Amino acid sequence: DFEGTYDPAWGAIHGIDNDAMELAQFDSGEQGLDVIDAMMEAEDVSLIIVDSLPCITPMKEMDRSLEDNSAPGAQARLIGKFLSKMTQAFVTQRKVGHKPTVVFVNQWRNKVGGMGDPRVLPGGNQLRYAHSVGVEIKCKPNDEGKDANGNNVFSHNEHSFKIHKNKTGNSLPAGEFTMIRNPDHPLGAGWIDDADTVVTFARRFGYLTGEGSAPKVFDDLNETFRTFKDIPDYLYSDLDYYEKLKNRMITAQRAKMGLVPDGWYL
């Protein structure tokens, strides 16, 4: 946590087991990257989240005066050196059957001058080649008015994502999802409202039948629905069935794409 902003309560809402996670915060970029390098070799570490790349600050930048501009590009050089070590660590760990995953969080910045895309990602050019999967996520908050104190009350976030690089296999190239923000919502703040997506895939794979005015029926559920719009409300009233159905859809999609269909959720 290079930013120092992790919220355990918010993380728990999204399914993070705080007791099983080692939260590490650092005094310098070098210290943090050395710890990540050591974690790569730990057999009981499977996932490392780095939040975020722009906040990895080299000691040279921390120690010098703000008037001293003698070390430009120090951050990019530090991250580039780490990425080279990390690539070799992946090779070494795969040989012993240990396959950790590292997720780097980054944010676009506007570059000064130049042609083409005005955006640039902090951390240097080596980032373009070091990662196996690149996902760009955009978020649009939606407010539902103001509270008694005049503050905006956000109902939900509309997220869209695009996978612009993938060296690990086939996947959906893009998608959208909605996250509930309002704590008074029946599903609770942090819930990913993806029932419409699950219904779409259920129809696609034949688990849900019925078109036009015909009743809509799931192949393993003793319920009928007049319209497709009635189904999400039912799914959220029976979360056990909803999770079971969602897992079936993910498994079916993986099988269609030639991936291992079972065991993805372990």
Secondary structure, 3 states (H helix, E strand, C coil): CCCCCCCHHHHHHCCCCCCCCCCCCCCCHHHHHHHHHHHHCCCCCCEEEEECHHHCCCHHHHHCCCCCCCCCCHHHHHHHHHHHHHHHHHHHHHHCCCCCEEEEECCCEECCCCCCCCEECCCCCCHHHHCCEEEEEEEEEEEEEECCCCCEEEEEEEEEEEEEEECCCCCCCEEEEEEECCCCCCCCCCCEECHHHHHHHHHHCCCEECCCCCCEEECCCCCEECCHHHHHHHHHHCHHHHHHHHHHHHHHHHHHCCCCCCCCCC
